[in-house]
Amino acid sequence: MLPALLLLLLPALSPVLAWIVSAFTFLIKHAGTVISYPVEDWESGNVTASVSESGQCVCHVFLPDTTFPADRVEHMQEIVGFEAKLAVYLQDLTELTIRVNILESSPDKYIKLDFELLRIELREFEALVSQLKNSLNSSSPIFDSLYTEIHNMTLIVNQLESYDESNLAVFRIELAKLQKKLEDCQKEQELINPDIGNCNHTGILALSKPMVLQLNAHLTPGSIYGGWGKDSKPLRGSESMYFFGAYSSPSISDFYLYSNYDKLILRSAFKHHRTPNGWAGLGSNFIVHGNSLYYQRNAPLSMAKLNLTSSTYDYRVISAASSKFSYSYSASQFLDFAADENGMWVMYASEASKGKIVIAKIEEKSFGVEDQWNTGVFKEMVGNSFMACGVMYATRSVDVATEEIYYAFDTKTKEEKHLSIQFQKFQDKYTNLDYNPTDQKLYMYNNGYYVSYNVKFDKE
């Protein structure tokens, strides 16, 4: 909506234009009488005779001026030309009045170009009045008033535009940007159709552009460590639940639960879990699976499990896991939890593996390791990793705006692949990246921001 002053200025345009139209109409009707020239009697002469006092006969002869008044005729031709121009500009002024009335009644329908066109036409009217005044050599008040009104009207148009630039024009630009983003998002959604629970494909083909939701619930850019996402195996009725935890250091102290997406955005948690003494966590790669939170316990270094309903804790030590090897983006990420269509996983590096990532399958009921695989990728060279359909994918940085999935290990075939699946990053570094099989999305905690990606699989 336009500012109050803008609304006060708009109605002033119509009466001004009406006055200008009246003035131009007057000029057209009286174009021949604005300046009048006396015309002599050219049709006859005059001869008189008389006798002087001395008796002499004196003749008086009067002859008209036979010189053709070419200059006056040329001037009258100029007047006729100006009369034609006035007629054209009178029509333009009438149309301009209509446009201003539309502008006044529907202020949300004009654009910046309308102001420029008004300004150009007003300059033409001003030039015409000035030219006509100089040519007719008239000092009639009607010219001075007309010139002043057009000048004032130009100032009003400029003032209207200055208000518009800080309101409607800016709003329209931002609206156009949002519309473009929405169209791009719709096109992207059409290209990536998730097939939930189906692993009948050859692996990941591409990732969508990042969907940046907002800054974390603490509203602090300094909370760069942490994670967010959804339960990868939700209980009935909790399919829409989100979790979040963020910290200024790699330590883990509390978690928040949100009943749905809207509550997450509004930062309205329905439950807040704070770790008790002796159960503090470390690292950022935690997940929620089967209504339990899995995270890395600090001392001893172990897998920790928090039941979100009963608030009970449990832990298991993986003796082979080493605290010497972490991801390149963040320290203290020794145990990386993941979940996919095949269940629960944890990834770590050991002295025996010489720093290369080991994939361990977690047996959920006993909370123990049921199987494990050695990969060929060094953990310290990896930005982060995740599991999807039994395949581990490792990422690394290409540049500050681009990340790459460059390595894959299939636990079913025990085969490894070198890939180059690049995707955009919102910011350079991130501390949490996990795949969720319930919606086939990647959830990233990117330097304090909630970010997600749609995953497209190769179904050849």
N, C-alpha and C positions, 0 to 999 in steps of 0.2 A: 504494500500500500504506500501511497505517496505521503510524505510528511505533511503536517497541517499547513505549513506555509505554502507548500506546492499547491495544495488544493485551493488555497486562497488566491494564488496567482493565476491559476488556469481560467476562472470565470472572467478575468479581466481581458482576456484575448478577444472574446467574441464582440463586446461593444466596441473595442478599438477597431477591429476589422470592419464592423458595420459602418463606423464613422469614415474609415478610409474609402469604403465602397461608395458611400454617399458623396464624398469629396470628388472622387474620380468621375462619378456620374455627372456632377455639376460641371466639371471641366469639359466633359464631352458635349454636353448640351450647349454650353456657352463658349465653345472653343473659338468662335468667330468674334466674340464680344469681350473676351478677356482684355484685349487691347483693341481699341477702335481707332481708325485713321480717318480723318476728314477727307471727303471726296469732293473735288471741285466740279462745277458745271462745265462739261466738256463739249456740249452740243452746239453752242452758238456764241458769236462775238457780239460787240456792241459799239456803235458809232454815234456820236452826238456833235452838234455844231452850235456855236454861240458867237456874239459880237462883243469885243472887248470895249473898255471905256474910251479907247482911242479910236474906235470905229473899225477896227480891224476884225476880219472874220477868222475865228479860231475853231479848228476841228479837234475833237477828242476821240481817239480810237482805242478801244480795249480789245485785245486779242488773247484768247485762252492759251495756257501752256500746253503746247503740242508734244512735249517730251513724254515718251511712253514710260510709265512707272515700273520698269522691270524689277527694281529691287523690292517694290511692294508686292508684286505678283509672286516673286520667288519666296518672300516671307510667308505669304498666304499659303503657298504650296507646302512649306514646312509645317504650318499649322494643320493643314489637312493630314500630313503624315503623322504628326503627333496625335491627331484625333483618332487615326486608325490604331496606333499603338495603345492609346488609352482604352480603346474598346477591347483590345485583346487582354490588356492587364486588368481591366474591370472584370472580365470573365474569370481570369486567374484568381483575382481577389475573392470572387464569389465562391469558387471551389476551395480556396484556402479557408474561408469562413466555415464551410461544411467540415473540412478536415479538423479544424480546431474544436468544433462542436463535438465531433466524435472523440477527439482527444480528451475533452472535458467530461463526457459521459462515460467513456470506457478507458480510464487511464492505464489499465493493464494491457492494452492492445498495441501500444506504440513501441517503437524501437529507436535506437540512437540515430538511425538514418533519417527519421522523421524530423528531428531537430536540425540536421544539416540542410535538408531540403527547404525547410522554413526559412533558415538563415539566408540561403542563396536567393530565394524569391524576394525576400525583404530587401536584400542588397540591390536587386534589379529594380524594384519599385522606387527605392531611394535615388538610384542613378537617373531614372526616368524623370522624376519630379525635379531634380536638380538641373537636368538638361533642358527641360521644358521651361523652367524659370529663367535660366540664362538666355535661352533663345528668344523668349518673348519679352525679355527685359522688363519683367513685371516685378513689382514689390508688393503684390497683393498678399494680404494676411493668410489667404487660403493656402498658398504655397508654403509659407513658414510653418503653419500649423500642421499641414500634411507631412512635411519633412520631419517635424518634431515627433509626431505620433508614430511614424515608421521607425524612427530611431529608438523611441521608447519600447516599441514592440520587439525590436531586436534584442534589447537588454533583457526583456522578460523571457524571451526564448532561451537566451544564454543562461539565465538564472534557473529556469526550469530544467535545463539539461544538467546543470551542476548538481541539482538535487537528485536527478534520476541516476547519475553515475554512481552515487553512493548507496542507491537503493535498488530500484527495479533492474537496472542493467546488470549490476553485480549478481543479483539473485538469478537472473536468466542465464548468465554464464555458468554459475554453479549448478543450476538445474540441468543445463545441457550436458555438463560433465557427468552428473549422476545418471542421466538417461543413457549416455554412452556406456558407462560402466554396467548398467543393468542389461543393456543389449548384449554386451560382450559376455556377461555372466550367463545369460539365457542361451547364447550360442554354444558356450562351453558345456553347459549342462546337457544340451542336446547331443554333444559329441561323446560325453562320458555317461553311460547308463550303467549304474552298478548292478551286479548280479550277485546279491547277497548270499554268502555261503557256498558259492560255486567256485571250485578250484580247477575247473576244466579249461586251463589256459597254459600258455608257455612262460608266463611271468609278466612283470610290469613292463608296459610299453611307454607310458608317459605319465606325467603329473600335471594337474591343472595349474593355473596361476594361483598365487597365494590368496587366500581369503583372510584378510586382517580384520579381526573383530573389534578389538579395543585394547587399551592398556589394562594391565592386571587389576584385580579387585582392590589392591592396596593403593592404586593410583600413584605408584612410585616407580619411576624409571630405574631406580637403584636396585629394585628387586629382580635382578637378572637371572638368579638361579631359581629353578622350580619346574612346575609342569601343570598341565591341565588336560581335560579330555572327558570321555564317557566310560562307563562300565562296559568292558568287552564281553561280559557274560552276565547281563543284568537279570535280577529277579523280576518276576512278573509284577508290573506296576511301577518299576524303577527304570524302565527303558529310556526315559528322558532325562535321567539324572546326570549331572556334571560334577566333577571334582576339580579342586584347584589348591595349589600350595606354592608360595613364592617367598624368597628370602634374599638377603643381601650377601649371604655367604653360602657355601655348599652344604651347610648343616640343615637338617630337617627337624622342625619343631612342632608344626601344626598343619592341619588340612581343613578345607571347607567343602561342604556338600551343598549343591543347589538342585532343587526339584526339577527344573527345566531350563531351557535356553534363556528365556526372558528373565528368570531370576538370576542367572549368571551375569547377564548384561547389567541388570539393576543392582548387582552386588548384594543380593538378599539371600543369604545362606540359611538353610533350615537346620544345619548342624555344624558344629565346630569341634574338631578333635585336636586336643593338645597332647603331645607325647609325654608320658610320665617320666620320672627320673629312671635312668637306666635303659630307656627305650628311644633315646635320641637317634636321629638318622643322619646319613651322610650321602652326598651325591644328589642328583636330580632325576634319575631315570626310574621313577616310581609309576605304578599303574593301579587301576582298580579293576578287579576281575572277580566275578562271582560274589559281589557284595563284600569283598575284602580288599584292603589296601596292601600292596606288596612294595616294600622299600628296602633300602640297604641300611642295616643297623650299624652303628658306629663301633661299639665295643661290646662283645667281640665282633669282628667283621663277619657278618652273616646275613642271611635272608630273613627279613622280618615280615610278619603278617598281622594286620589289624582287622578284626571282624567289625564291620561298620554298624552292625545291629547290637551286638552284645558288648562292644568296646573291649574285647579281650585280645591279648597279644600272644604271639607264638614266634619262634625263630628256629632256623636251621643253619648250621655252619657248613660251608663248602671249604673243606681243608685245602683243596688245590688252588683256590682263588688267591691271587696276589694283589697286594695294595701298592705295587710298584707301577702298574700299567693303567693309564686312564685315557679317555678320549682327548683329542687335540684341542677341543673347544673348552673343556672344563676339567679341573682337577677333581680328584676324589670320586670319580665315577667308576668304581671297580666292579660293581654288579649292575647289569643293565637288564631290567625286567621287560618282557614282551608277551603279547598274546595275539593269537590269530585263529584261523578256522580249525587248527589242529590242537589248540590248547595253550598251556602256559610254558614260557621259556625264560631262561636267564643266561646272559652272555658275560663272560669274564676272560681274563688272560692269566696265565700261570707261568711259573718258572719252568715247568716241564715243556710248555708249548713255546717257550722262548719269546713271550710277549705277543704271540698270535692269539686271535680270538678263539675261544672254545664255546660251543653252543651246548647247553644242557637242557633237556626236557624235564619239566617239573611234574611229578605225580601229585595232583591236587589234593587228594584225600589224605595221603600220608605226609604231604608237604616235604617230599624228598626228591632226589634226582633219579630218574629212571633210565636215562640214556644220555650220551653226549657225543659230539663230533668235533674234530679239530679242523679249523679252516686254515687258509694260506694267507690271511691278511693280518698285518701288524696293527694292534689296537691303537697305538699312539699315532698312527698315520690316518686314522679314521676320525671324522667329525662326529658321527653318531651311527647307530645301526638299528634295524627293526626287523621283525619277522612278518611274512605274509604267505599263507598257504604252505608252510613248512620250509620256506626259503628265507635265508638271512640276506638282507641288503645292507651294504655299507656305503656311507657318503663321505664326500670330501669337498673342500672349497675350490671353486674355479677362480672366482674373484669376489669382491665385496657384495655383489648383487646376484651371484650365481652359485648354485650348489650342484653337485653331480652324484648320482648313484653310479658308482664305478665298479662295484664288486658284488657278486651274488654266490651263495653257497646253498645247494639243494640238499636238505637232510634225507630226502627219499632216495635220490640217485647218488649222493655223495660227490656230485660234480660241482665244480666252481666255474664261474664265468666272469669275464671282464667286460663291463658295460660302459656306456656313456649316455646316461639319461639325465640331461640337465634340466634344472628347474629354478625358478626365481626365488630369491630370498627377500624378505621385507627389510631385515638388517643383517649385518655380517655374521654374527655368531649366535648360536642357540645351544641350550643345555638339555632339551628334552625333545625326542622325536619318536612317536609311537603310532603304529597302525592299529585301527580298530575294525574288526571283521563285521560288526553290526551295521556299519554304513560304508565300509571300504574307503575310509578317509585316513589321511595322516594328520596327526595333531602335533604341532610344534610350539614350543615355548621359546619365542624368538626375542631375546634381549628385553624381556618384560612384557611382551605382547602376545595375545592369543592369535595364533595363525593356524590355518588348516588347508589341506589340499585334497582334491578328489583324485583317486587312483584309477588309471585306465590300464586294464590288462590286455595282453595280446591273445586273442581268441582264435587264431588261425587254425 
